Amino acid sequence: MPCSDFFADDAALLKAFEYQRSFCPDADTKASATFMLSDYIAVLMKVLIPLIMHHRIVPSLAPRDVGLSFHQATDQPTDPSQPQPRTMRIVFLSSDLAAASDLSAIPTREGATKTDLAEALRTETERHFAPLICRLSALSGLAPAAFWRLVADGIAAEFLTVGKNTGEEALAKALALRIVKTQGSPLNNAQLHFFDLDLAVAGEPSNRVCLRARGGCCRYYTVEAGRFCTTCVLKAPAPRNRDLRIALRRRFGLSD
């Protein structure tokens, strides 16, 4: 279906909340809405950010120009006691796009041109998410700004991931910040930023990694088995960095 239909269908959105509650039965409507939006952002950005980084194009993100479908897993044994995961598929329905041959020279805002892909992605992202966030806010009672922060977090996180994977981390971070730090944009907030963390402990050589500090909260801490995420915006920098260092050392197989 076109996203414009999905975003305007309160019954479909509430059904998406119920899907999220199948994994966290005690999630309230606010948490269900943030979980649903976070999932959707992750899928969309995994498509969009490689398009701009690898192919230098930004497709039209008008809700009527993006198609969305959900597919329930059918190749797994059905266990009524367990939630059944589903996949989300996104397809672009319009040939309208912004394109450029080079991303290495990032224009300043004053020098922005029709091929300023960071600006194109920002405006297209705002156009896409505005009607969805309007309905999510009305259905959940959570302020629109809370949802916009999650969108900005998703953009920054995927740019950083793609940049690391392609050896273009500096460029990716610069593009992300151009998009999420524009004055007057709903994506702009003071908390979201990139920072370096040294994973080394005493006696080890420096082992620095770049991470994204969240600007928004997914509200996972509000469910019974939930907790603050390692990069939670509600954490002070010192405990956040401590928890991140522990988690990343374990992930990379380093001693505690």
C-alpha positions as CSV (number, residue, x, y, z in Angstrom):
1,M,0.0,0.0,0.0
2,P,1.2,3.6,-0.4
3,C,2.5,4.9,2.9
4,S,0.0,7.8,2.6
5,D,-2.8,5.2,3.1
6,F,-1.0,3.5,6.0
7,F,-0.2,6.7,7.8
8,A,-3.8,7.9,7.6
9,D,-5.3,4.6,8.8
10,D,-5.6,4.7,12.6
11,A,-6.8,1.1,12.7
12,A,-3.7,-0.1,10.8
13,L,-1.4,2.0,13.1
14,L,-3.1,0.5,16.2
15,K,-2.7,-3.0,14.7
16,A,1.0,-2.1,14.4
17,F,1.1,-1.2,18.1
18,E,-0.5,-4.5,18.9
19,Y,2.3,-6.3,16.9
20,Q,4.9,-4.5,19.1
21,R,3.0,-5.6,22.2
22,S,3.3,-9.2,21.1
23,F,7.0,-8.8,22.1
24,C,6.4,-6.6,25.2
25,P,2.9,-7.3,26.5
26,D,3.1,-4.6,29.2
27,A,4.1,-1.9,26.8
28,D,1.8,1.1,27.0
29,T,0.6,3.0,23.9
30,K,3.4,5.5,24.1
31,A,6.0,2.7,24.2
32,S,4.2,0.7,21.4
33,A,4.2,3.8,19.2
34,T,7.9,4.5,19.7
35,F,8.8,0.8,19.2
36,M,6.8,0.8,15.9
37,L,8.4,4.0,14.7
38,S,11.9,2.8,15.6
39,D,11.4,-0.4,13.6
40,Y,10.2,1.6,10.6
41,I,13.0,4.1,10.7
42,A,15.6,1.4,10.9
43,V,14.2,-0.3,7.8
44,L,13.8,2.9,5.8
45,M,17.2,4.2,6.6
46,K,18.9,0.9,5.7
47,V,17.6,1.6,2.2
48,L,18.1,5.3,2.0
49,I,21.5,5.9,3.5
50,P,23.3,3.4,1.1
51,L,21.5,5.1,-1.8
52,I,23.0,8.5,-0.9
53,M,26.4,7.2,0.1
54,H,26.9,4.6,-2.7
55,H,24.8,5.9,-5.6
56,R,24.5,9.6,-4.8
57,I,20.7,9.7,-5.2
58,V,17.7,10.6,-3.0
59,P,14.3,9.3,-4.1
60,S,11.0,11.0,-3.6
61,L,9.8,10.3,-0.1
62,A,6.3,11.8,-0.4
63,P,4.1,9.3,1.4
64,R,2.2,8.5,-1.8
65,D,5.5,7.7,-3.5
66,V,6.7,5.0,-1.1
67,G,5.0,1.6,-1.0
68,L,5.0,-0.5,2.2
69,S,4.0,-4.1,2.8
70,F,4.2,-6.5,5.7
71,H,4.9,-10.3,5.4
72,Q,4.4,-12.8,8.1
73,A,7.0,-15.5,8.4
74,T,5.6,-18.7,6.8
75,D,8.6,-21.0,6.9
76,Q,8.8,-21.3,10.6
77,P,6.8,-23.7,12.9
78,T,3.9,-21.8,14.5
79,D,4.2,-21.6,18.3
80,P,1.1,-19.8,19.7
81,S,3.1,-18.9,22.8
82,Q,5.6,-17.0,20.9
83,P,5.2,-13.8,18.8
84,Q,5.5,-14.4,15.1
85,P,8.0,-12.1,13.4
86,R,7.2,-10.4,10.2
87,T,9.2,-8.6,7.5
88,M,8.7,-5.1,6.2
89,R,9.3,-4.3,2.6
90,I,9.7,-0.8,1.1
91,V,9.5,0.1,-2.6
92,F,9.8,3.5,-4.3
93,L,6.9,4.2,-6.6
94,S,8.2,7.4,-8.3
95,S,11.1,8.0,-10.7
96,D,11.5,11.5,-9.2
97,L,14.9,11.8,-7.5
98,A,17.7,14.2,-6.6
99,A,21.1,13.1,-7.9
100,A,24.7,14.3,-7.8
101,S,28.1,12.9,-8.9
102,D,30.1,13.7,-5.9
103,L,29.6,13.9,-2.2
104,S,33.1,14.7,-1.2
105,A,32.6,18.5,-1.3
106,I,29.8,19.2,1.1
107,P,28.3,22.6,0.4
108,T,27.7,25.1,3.2
109,R,24.0,26.0,3.7
110,E,24.6,29.3,2.0
111,G,26.1,27.5,-1.0
112,A,23.5,24.8,-1.2
113,T,22.5,23.8,-4.7
114,K,19.8,21.6,-6.3
115,T,22.3,18.7,-6.0
116,D,22.9,19.2,-2.3
117,L,21.9,15.7,-1.4
118,A,22.1,16.2,2.4
119,E,19.5,19.0,2.1
120,A,17.4,16.9,-0.3
121,L,17.4,14.0,2.2
122,R,16.4,16.2,5.1
123,T,13.5,17.8,3.3
124,E,12.3,14.5,1.9
125,T,12.6,12.8,5.3
126,E,10.6,15.6,6.9
127,R,7.9,15.4,4.2
128,H,7.7,11.6,4.7
129,F,7.5,11.5,8.5
130,A,5.3,14.6,9.2
131,P,1.9,12.9,8.6
132,L,3.0,9.7,10.4
133,I,4.2,11.5,13.4
134,C,1.1,13.6,13.5
135,R,-1.1,10.5,13.8
136,L,1.3,8.7,16.2
137,S,1.2,11.7,18.5
138,A,-2.6,11.9,18.4
139,L,-3.0,8.1,19.1
140,S,-0.4,7.9,21.8
141,G,-0.4,11.3,23.5
142,L,3.3,11.6,23.1
143,A,4.6,14.9,21.9
144,P,5.6,15.1,18.2
145,A,9.1,16.2,19.2
146,A,9.7,12.9,20.9
147,F,9.1,11.1,17.6
148,W,11.2,13.5,15.6
149,R,14.1,12.8,17.9
150,L,13.9,9.1,17.1
151,V,13.9,9.8,13.4
152,A,17.1,11.9,13.8
153,D,18.7,9.2,15.9
154,G,18.0,6.6,13.2
155,I,19.5,8.8,10.5
156,A,22.7,9.5,12.4
157,A,23.1,5.8,13.4
158,E,22.8,4.4,9.9
159,F,25.1,7.1,8.4
160,L,27.7,6.1,11.0
161,T,27.3,2.4,10.2
162,V,27.5,2.8,6.5
163,G,30.5,5.2,6.8
164,K,32.4,2.7,8.9
165,N,31.7,-0.1,6.5
166,T,32.8,1.9,3.5
167,G,35.8,3.7,4.9
168,E,34.0,7.0,4.6
169,E,33.2,7.6,8.3
170,A,34.2,11.3,8.3
171,L,32.0,12.1,5.2
172,A,29.1,10.1,6.6
173,K,29.2,11.9,9.9
174,A,29.4,15.3,8.2
175,L,26.4,14.5,6.0
176,A,24.4,13.2,9.0
177,L,25.1,16.4,11.0
178,R,24.1,18.5,8.0
179,I,20.7,16.8,8.0
180,V,20.0,16.6,11.7
181,K,21.5,19.9,12.9
182,T,19.6,22.3,10.6
183,Q,18.1,25.2,12.6
184,G,14.3,25.2,12.4
185,S,14.1,21.5,11.4
186,P,12.1,19.2,13.6
187,L,15.1,16.8,13.4
188,N,17.3,19.3,15.2
189,N,18.0,18.7,18.9
190,A,20.9,19.5,21.2
191,Q,21.5,16.0,22.6
192,L,22.2,14.1,19.4
193,H,25.9,14.0,18.5
194,F,28.8,11.8,17.7
195,F,31.5,11.1,20.2
196,D,34.7,9.0,20.5
197,L,35.1,6.3,23.2
198,D,38.4,4.6,24.1
199,L,37.7,1.0,24.8
200,A,41.2,0.4,26.3
201,V,41.7,-0.3,29.9
202,A,44.9,0.3,31.9
203,G,48.0,-1.1,30.2
204,E,46.4,-1.5,26.8
205,P,47.0,0.6,23.7
206,S,44.3,3.1,22.7
207,N,41.3,1.6,21.0
208,R,39.0,4.4,20.0
209,V,35.6,3.9,18.4
210,C,33.0,6.6,17.2
211,L,29.5,6.3,18.6
212,R,26.2,8.1,18.3
213,A,24.8,9.7,21.4
214,R,21.0,9.5,21.3
215,G,18.7,12.6,21.3
216,G,15.5,10.6,21.7
217,C,14.2,7.9,24.0
218,C,12.6,4.7,22.8
219,R,10.8,4.2,26.2
220,Y,12.1,0.6,26.6
221,Y,12.8,1.4,30.2
222,T,9.1,1.7,30.8
223,V,8.3,-2.0,30.2
224,E,8.6,-4.6,33.0
225,A,11.7,-6.3,31.7
226,G,13.1,-3.1,30.2
227,R,16.1,-1.0,31.1
228,F,18.0,2.1,29.9
229,C,19.7,1.4,26.6
230,T,23.4,1.7,26.6
231,T,23.2,5.0,24.6
232,C,20.0,6.2,26.4
233,V,19.6,10.0,26.4
234,L,18.4,9.7,30.0
235,K,21.9,8.6,31.1
236,A,24.6,11.0,32.2
237,P,27.8,10.7,30.0
238,A,29.9,9.0,32.7
239,P,27.7,6.0,33.4
240,R,26.7,5.8,29.7
241,N,30.4,5.5,28.7
242,R,31.1,3.0,31.4
243,D,28.2,0.7,30.2
244,L,29.2,1.2,26.6
245,R,32.8,0.3,27.3
246,I,31.8,-2.9,29.1
247,A,29.3,-3.9,26.4
248,L,31.6,-3.2,23.5
249,R,34.6,-5.0,25.1
250,R,32.4,-8.1,25.5
251,R,31.1,-7.8,21.9
252,F,34.7,-7.6,20.5
253,G,35.9,-10.5,22.7
254,L,38.1,-8.3,25.0
255,S,38.6,-9.2,28.6
256,D,36.5,-7.3,31.2
